[in-house]
Amino acid sequence: MKKIFTILSLSFITFASAQTNAFKGADFDNFADFTASLNKYGLKDYARQGVGEGINSSGDLKIIGNPAGNDYIFTAKATETLPAKIKEITFMLKGSAAKSLSVNVYKTDGTFYKFNLGDVRKDMTVQDSETNSYTGTIFTKDKFVKITLDCSKLTDINTNAASNFFAVKVGKGADYNLDIDDVKVIAGN
């Protein structure tokens, strides 16, 4: 029995160490850590901390508004120690929006991969695209769904803490009422 417990414990430790916050404050519980991770443009004024609105009544990022432009809600630098190879980036999403989200994952040269969520109703995996797009709507029936960005074939993701790593964008002229929580990086092999 002791051997089984030890094997299970080691398996849990291996799994737990294979994922990390994507940037400091990526669980939005310590909002000062999150805002300190942002680039010079900061956070849009229609986004704030959702106290008790996240997973298990934790903090999250609350987005409520009708943006006049295709806005960057935020751009975070790589302020956590990230793995050399990233398999996936995941986050939890809840709410509704008349247009979808586009997520940028930055490359070492400062350009970025674009992940367009499209229609969001349930857990989903998203591949990178050629351009940013906000086509689609979000409606999760007031439940968190898991969004997985497939990074398994991407080889030049920025992990330098001084540079941009992850950004969330919204489309103009659409109502957004969303919660984002637990942005995580899953290590690759």
Backbone bond lengths (Angstrom), bond angles and torsions (degrees), N, CA, C in turn:
res aa  C-N    CA-C-N  psi(-1)  N-CA   C-N-CA  omega(-1)  CA-C   N-CA-C  phi
1 M - - - 1.451 - - 1.526 110.14 -
2 K 1.319 117.19 -39.43 1.454 121.30 -179.56 1.533 110.49 -62.90
3 K 1.355 117.47 -39.53 1.465 120.87 179.01 1.525 110.66 -63.91
4 I 1.328 117.06 -40.81 1.466 120.60 179.87 1.518 109.78 -63.85
5 F 1.335 117.13 -44.03 1.459 121.18 178.93 1.531 110.79 -61.70
6 T 1.324 117.17 -41.91 1.461 121.77 179.51 1.528 110.70 -63.95
7 I 1.320 117.34 -44.06 1.463 121.39 178.63 1.524 110.10 -62.77
8 L 1.330 117.35 -44.88 1.458 120.84 178.28 1.521 111.23 -63.20
9 S 1.325 117.34 -40.13 1.464 121.14 178.61 1.516 111.07 -63.47
10 L 1.334 117.17 -44.08 1.462 120.68 178.79 1.520 110.91 -65.08
11 S 1.326 117.56 -38.33 1.461 120.91 177.63 1.517 110.59 -62.80
12 F 1.325 117.45 -41.82 1.461 121.13 179.33 1.521 110.62 -65.20
13 I 1.325 117.82 -43.02 1.457 121.46 179.31 1.522 110.05 -62.14
14 T 1.322 118.00 -43.25 1.466 121.82 178.46 1.523 110.19 -61.32
15 F 1.337 117.17 -45.17 1.461 120.82 179.88 1.521 110.67 -64.61
16 A 1.333 116.40 -45.28 1.455 120.42 -177.08 1.520 111.30 -63.41
17 S 1.321 117.97 -37.15 1.457 120.16 -178.11 1.525 112.04 -78.55
18 A 1.313 118.50 -11.77 1.461 121.99 -178.87 1.529 111.70 -81.79
19 Q 1.330 118.12 -7.45 1.455 120.33 176.55 1.522 109.25 -130.84
20 T 1.318 115.49 147.74 1.455 121.29 -178.41 1.522 109.15 -147.01
21 N 1.323 116.60 163.79 1.457 119.20 172.14 1.517 109.09 -59.97
22 A 1.320 117.13 143.04 1.461 121.63 -177.98 1.532 111.89 -72.43
23 F 1.324 116.83 -24.93 1.466 123.79 177.80 1.518 106.11 -162.35
24 K 1.320 117.85 162.35 1.466 119.78 179.53 1.529 109.25 -60.47
25 G 1.329 115.52 133.55 1.456 120.21 -179.00 1.515 114.52 81.18
26 A 1.335 117.42 13.53 1.467 121.53 -177.07 1.520 113.66 -69.05
27 D 1.333 117.80 -8.75 1.465 120.45 172.96 1.536 110.34 -97.69
28 F 1.341 117.00 -3.51 1.467 125.13 174.73 1.525 113.18 63.37
29 D 1.333 117.98 14.84 1.458 120.59 175.42 1.530 110.57 -77.54
30 N 1.335 116.60 -40.68 1.457 121.44 175.05 1.529 106.34 -104.97
31 F 1.331 115.69 93.05 1.459 120.50 -172.39 1.526 111.86 -67.75
32 A 1.324 117.31 -27.80 1.473 120.54 176.83 1.526 110.30 -64.99
33 D 1.341 117.72 -39.51 1.472 120.76 175.31 1.521 110.45 -62.41
34 F 1.332 116.36 -42.67 1.458 120.33 179.05 1.528 110.93 -61.11
35 T 1.325 117.57 -52.75 1.466 119.49 -176.29 1.533 111.49 -66.16
36 A 1.331 117.91 -28.34 1.466 121.00 176.11 1.534 111.43 -70.58
37 S 1.319 117.68 -20.20 1.464 122.49 179.52 1.530 112.66 -83.86
38 L 1.329 117.64 -10.40 1.458 121.39 -173.72 1.528 111.93 -80.52
39 N 1.334 115.07 154.47 1.465 119.36 176.00 1.532 109.42 -73.52
40 K 1.319 117.47 -175.24 1.467 121.88 -171.93 1.528 113.96 -63.40
41 Y 1.325 118.57 -15.49 1.462 120.75 -178.94 1.527 112.84 -84.98
42 G 1.322 117.67 -11.35 1.457 121.26 174.20 1.515 114.68 65.60
43 L 1.325 115.44 -143.74 1.463 123.98 -172.81 1.528 109.11 -119.78
44 K 1.332 117.56 136.31 1.465 121.00 177.16 1.522 109.96 -61.39
45 D 1.342 115.99 149.81 1.464 120.21 -174.62 1.517 114.08 -71.81
46 Y 1.324 118.61 -11.23 1.469 120.18 176.31 1.540 111.78 -97.13
47 A 1.317 115.68 15.36 1.475 121.71 173.30 1.525 108.05 -120.69
48 R 1.314 116.26 141.35 1.466 121.77 -177.97 1.522 109.29 -154.37
49 Q 1.320 115.92 173.51 1.466 119.54 174.86 1.528 108.54 -75.14
50 G 1.323 115.90 131.94 1.457 121.83 172.55 1.523 107.79 -95.14
51 V 1.310 117.08 97.73 1.467 121.42 -177.32 1.531 109.06 -72.38
52 G 1.336 116.32 120.81 1.458 121.28 179.71 1.519 114.26 73.50
53 E 1.329 118.29 9.91 1.461 121.31 -176.79 1.524 113.07 -102.66
54 G 1.337 117.25 -0.50 1.451 121.35 -177.57 1.519 112.94 -91.75
55 I 1.322 115.78 -166.47 1.457 122.78 178.10 1.528 109.03 -58.77
56 N 1.322 116.72 132.86 1.469 122.59 -179.85 1.523 112.02 52.29
57 S 1.331 116.96 39.78 1.466 124.38 177.98 1.527 113.54 61.39
58 S 1.325 116.07 27.53 1.459 120.95 176.08 1.528 109.01 -84.94
59 G 1.338 116.25 -175.32 1.453 120.47 174.26 1.523 110.26 -78.81
60 D 1.333 116.36 157.52 1.451 121.31 173.61 1.521 108.86 -150.38
61 L 1.312 117.39 -176.86 1.451 122.65 175.09 1.519 107.79 -102.02
62 K 1.333 116.44 119.80 1.464 123.37 -178.12 1.527 108.50 -102.44
63 I 1.331 116.66 126.76 1.463 122.83 178.79 1.524 108.02 -118.40
64 I 1.330 116.85 113.16 1.464 121.37 178.13 1.522 107.71 -132.78
65 G 1.333 115.91 117.20 1.449 118.11 178.21 1.508 112.55 168.34
66 N 1.345 114.73 -179.99 1.448 123.73 176.54 1.525 106.39 -130.54
67 P 1.336 117.15 88.59 1.459 121.48 -172.89 1.529 112.78 -62.31
68 A 1.324 115.47 140.85 1.466 121.58 178.17 1.529 111.38 -78.80
69 G 1.334 117.18 -18.57 1.459 121.18 -179.89 1.517 111.00 -138.19
70 N 1.320 115.47 172.39 1.468 120.40 172.78 1.530 106.82 -74.65
71 D 1.319 115.98 89.78 1.466 122.76 -169.07 1.522 113.76 -91.63
72 Y 1.330 114.44 146.48 1.454 121.71 162.06 1.523 106.06 -81.20
73 I 1.330 117.61 112.93 1.467 119.88 175.12 1.524 108.98 -64.10
74 F 1.341 115.57 -45.91 1.457 121.41 174.09 1.518 109.28 -159.85
75 T 1.323 114.78 158.07 1.466 122.50 170.10 1.516 106.78 -130.82
76 A 1.343 115.85 117.69 1.468 121.21 -179.01 1.522 110.54 -99.93
77 K 1.318 114.77 143.79 1.460 120.58 173.51 1.527 108.99 -83.25
78 A 1.310 116.81 167.50 1.479 122.42 -178.74 1.526 109.43 -82.23
79 T 1.331 116.70 66.76 1.466 121.50 -172.25 1.525 114.54 -83.50
80 E 1.300 119.19 -1.90 1.470 122.72 171.27 1.532 108.23 -102.41
81 T 1.324 116.62 161.27 1.454 120.10 173.59 1.525 107.46 -76.65
82 L 1.321 115.63 113.13 1.457 121.06 -174.50 1.520 110.50 -103.92
83 P 1.337 117.26 152.20 1.468 120.07 178.10 1.530 111.43 -66.89
84 A 1.309 116.54 154.65 1.469 121.28 178.65 1.522 110.68 -63.75
85 K 1.318 116.90 -35.99 1.471 122.38 179.00 1.527 108.21 -118.00
86 I 1.327 116.14 124.74 1.462 121.67 -179.42 1.526 108.91 -108.81
87 K 1.333 115.87 122.07 1.461 121.48 178.97 1.527 111.43 -83.57
88 E 1.342 115.60 -44.77 1.462 121.45 -175.89 1.524 110.11 -148.57
89 I 1.302 114.66 155.03 1.458 122.29 165.36 1.520 105.13 -121.96
90 T 1.321 116.73 129.44 1.460 120.54 -178.34 1.525 109.91 -122.58
91 F 1.325 115.12 154.05 1.462 120.29 169.66 1.515 108.50 -154.44
92 M 1.315 114.55 160.71 1.453 121.62 179.30 1.528 108.25 -100.59
93 L 1.344 115.91 140.30 1.457 121.82 -175.57 1.522 109.60 -137.01
94 K 1.332 115.19 136.20 1.466 120.51 178.88 1.523 108.79 -140.73
95 G 1.337 116.29 144.73 1.450 120.04 171.59 1.503 113.92 125.75
96 S 1.347 114.12 -154.41 1.458 120.13 -177.24 1.522 109.66 -141.69
97 A 1.329 114.82 151.98 1.459 121.19 177.02 1.521 108.90 -158.28
98 A 1.330 115.78 142.28 1.461 121.29 -179.77 1.527 112.03 -77.27
99 K 1.337 117.11 -17.60 1.462 123.13 170.03 1.520 107.31 -129.76
100 S 1.311 115.96 163.95 1.458 119.92 -176.29 1.529 111.28 -90.57
101 L 1.320 115.62 -173.40 1.463 123.75 177.91 1.515 110.11 -108.21
102 S 1.328 115.12 154.67 1.454 122.42 169.92 1.522 106.88 -126.19
103 V 1.315 116.59 135.32 1.467 121.78 -177.16 1.526 108.49 -117.31
104 N 1.329 116.22 133.80 1.461 121.54 175.97 1.521 109.48 -105.20
105 V 1.329 116.48 134.24 1.459 123.62 171.88 1.529 105.67 -117.00
106 Y 1.319 116.26 119.43 1.462 121.04 -169.29 1.524 113.40 -81.42
107 K 1.335 113.50 145.74 1.460 122.90 176.88 1.532 109.45 -93.05
108 T 1.318 115.41 167.77 1.463 120.36 -179.81 1.526 111.82 -63.85
109 D 1.340 119.09 -24.33 1.471 121.19 -179.18 1.531 112.96 -89.39
110 G 1.346 117.95 4.02 1.459 121.86 177.80 1.517 114.68 93.74
111 T 1.333 118.16 -14.92 1.463 120.31 172.58 1.531 107.66 -78.54
112 F 1.312 118.10 -176.14 1.468 118.25 -175.11 1.520 112.84 -149.90
113 Y 1.335 112.63 155.45 1.458 121.65 169.84 1.524 107.14 -84.31
114 K 1.336 116.39 145.71 1.457 122.19 -177.79 1.526 109.44 -115.00
115 F 1.317 116.30 127.34 1.462 122.88 178.33 1.527 107.85 -119.24
116 N 1.325 116.93 113.49 1.460 122.47 -178.85 1.522 109.52 -101.80
117 L 1.338 116.13 122.29 1.464 119.75 -173.74 1.525 113.38 -73.33
118 G 1.332 119.24 -29.91 1.465 120.52 -177.14 1.520 110.32 63.98
119 D 1.325 116.98 -147.00 1.469 121.20 178.86 1.525 109.32 -72.74
120 V 1.325 116.09 127.93 1.471 121.40 179.42 1.517 108.66 -119.50
121 R 1.329 115.49 118.17 1.465 122.16 177.12 1.532 111.58 -129.45
122 K 1.348 116.07 -26.66 1.463 122.29 -175.12 1.521 108.65 -151.51
123 D 1.338 116.81 179.60 1.462 121.40 176.68 1.526 109.23 -50.70
124 M 1.326 115.55 140.88 1.459 118.04 -178.61 1.521 111.27 -155.43
125 T 1.341 114.77 156.27 1.465 122.71 174.31 1.517 107.81 -112.54
126 V 1.340 115.74 136.19 1.460 121.89 -174.54 1.529 109.17 -121.13
127 Q 1.332 115.91 136.72 1.470 122.90 175.54 1.532 108.67 -96.92
128 D 1.326 117.35 159.31 1.463 120.24 178.37 1.527 110.43 -72.69
129 S 1.345 115.63 156.52 1.464 123.42 -175.54 1.524 110.22 -127.11
130 E 1.328 116.06 171.56 1.466 121.58 178.68 1.525 112.69 -76.30
131 T 1.339 117.47 -36.66 1.463 121.22 -176.25 1.526 109.83 -134.93
132 N 1.335 116.34 160.95 1.461 120.85 172.57 1.522 109.03 -72.99
133 S 1.329 116.79 140.69 1.454 122.36 178.36 1.522 109.19 -147.74
134 Y 1.322 115.63 146.86 1.473 121.38 -179.04 1.522 110.22 -117.97
135 T 1.332 116.08 17.70 1.458 121.91 179.94 1.525 109.19 -65.80
136 G 1.308 115.71 137.23 1.456 121.19 -179.69 1.514 110.57 112.07
137 T 1.320 115.61 171.03 1.461 121.90 178.07 1.523 108.73 -130.11
138 I 1.317 114.89 162.72 1.463 120.99 178.68 1.521 108.29 -119.58
139 F 1.319 115.89 129.18 1.463 121.53 175.53 1.524 108.05 -154.43
140 T 1.330 116.47 102.08 1.468 120.74 -174.46 1.530 113.38 -105.01
141 K 1.323 116.87 11.35 1.474 121.70 178.74 1.522 111.64 55.50
142 D 1.338 115.50 41.91 1.461 123.66 175.95 1.537 113.34 60.15
143 K 1.344 116.17 27.25 1.469 121.44 175.96 1.518 108.53 -123.64
144 F 1.328 115.93 147.03 1.456 119.60 174.94 1.521 110.14 -73.27
145 V 1.330 115.83 136.28 1.454 122.22 172.61 1.528 107.49 -119.46
146 K 1.321 116.06 155.05 1.465 121.08 -177.94 1.524 109.64 -97.65
147 I 1.332 115.29 124.69 1.457 122.13 175.87 1.527 107.51 -103.83
148 T 1.329 116.57 126.68 1.460 122.51 179.94 1.520 108.95 -116.75
149 L 1.320 116.22 121.38 1.458 121.85 174.60 1.519 107.55 -94.14
150 D 1.320 117.20 117.00 1.465 122.20 -177.33 1.533 109.28 -78.48
151 C 1.319 116.24 108.15 1.470 122.31 -179.35 1.528 111.46 -108.73
152 S 1.319 118.05 10.59 1.460 122.41 -170.45 1.524 113.49 -61.41
153 K 1.329 118.70 -25.80 1.466 121.26 -179.20 1.525 112.77 -102.80
154 L 1.314 117.23 3.03 1.463 121.72 -177.23 1.525 109.32 -93.62
155 T 1.319 116.91 127.53 1.471 119.87 -171.24 1.517 114.47 -110.77
156 D 1.320 118.43 -10.62 1.466 119.09 -173.34 1.532 112.46 -124.38
157 I 1.330 117.46 42.46 1.463 121.73 178.27 1.527 109.03 -73.88
158 N 1.329 115.63 134.49 1.461 120.67 179.45 1.530 111.21 -67.94
159 T 1.329 116.95 132.07 1.469 121.77 173.25 1.532 110.65 -125.28
160 N 1.324 117.45 10.59 1.462 123.04 179.75 1.527 109.13 -80.26
161 A 1.319 117.56 123.28 1.466 122.48 -174.64 1.520 113.68 -62.51
162 A 1.318 118.27 -19.16 1.465 121.17 -178.86 1.526 112.38 -84.80
163 S 1.333 117.18 -6.00 1.462 120.60 -173.42 1.527 112.18 -121.84
164 N 1.337 115.32 161.67 1.467 121.51 179.86 1.522 110.84 -62.52
165 F 1.353 114.22 143.70 1.459 121.33 -179.36 1.536 112.36 -125.28
166 F 1.340 118.41 -46.24 1.469 121.93 -167.57 1.528 109.33 -146.45
167 A 1.327 117.00 130.14 1.466 121.30 178.10 1.520 110.60 -135.73
168 V 1.327 115.50 147.67 1.460 122.36 175.74 1.522 107.68 -117.44
169 K 1.357 115.53 130.20 1.460 121.99 -178.63 1.529 110.77 -121.10
170 V 1.339 114.77 149.10 1.467 121.98 176.10 1.520 109.28 -119.77
171 G 1.330 116.31 159.33 1.452 122.30 177.43 1.523 111.70 -90.60
172 K 1.311 116.31 151.92 1.468 121.29 -176.38 1.525 112.15 -76.95
173 G 1.343 114.23 152.52 1.457 121.25 172.10 1.511 114.94 66.04
174 A 1.334 117.25 33.13 1.469 120.98 179.59 1.524 109.57 -137.85
175 D 1.318 116.45 145.96 1.459 120.98 178.11 1.522 110.25 -78.45
176 Y 1.334 115.85 130.54 1.463 123.64 177.09 1.523 109.12 -121.27
177 N 1.330 116.02 133.99 1.464 123.10 171.00 1.523 106.45 -143.28
178 L 1.332 116.01 85.96 1.459 122.03 -170.76 1.517 112.19 -128.44
179 D 1.320 114.92 154.07 1.457 123.68 170.00 1.520 107.86 -122.66
180 I 1.329 116.34 131.98 1.470 122.74 175.77 1.516 107.47 -119.92
181 D 1.346 116.25 137.66 1.460 120.38 -179.02 1.526 110.08 -146.57
182 D 1.326 115.43 158.75 1.471 124.87 169.64 1.519 114.27 49.31
183 V 1.329 116.43 66.20 1.466 120.73 174.81 1.517 107.57 -79.19
184 K 1.337 117.21 116.20 1.463 122.99 -172.97 1.521 111.36 -124.28
185 V 1.324 115.19 151.78 1.462 122.81 173.26 1.501 107.81 -110.42
186 I 1.336 117.47 132.36 1.453 123.60 177.32 1.528 107.24 -108.15
187 A 1.314 116.24 123.52 1.478 121.04 -177.49 1.516 111.36 -69.81
188 G 1.324 115.34 145.07 1.454 121.94 174.23 1.514 110.64 -98.40
189 N 1.321 116.82 179.56 1.468 121.19 -179.58 1.503 111.22 -89.89
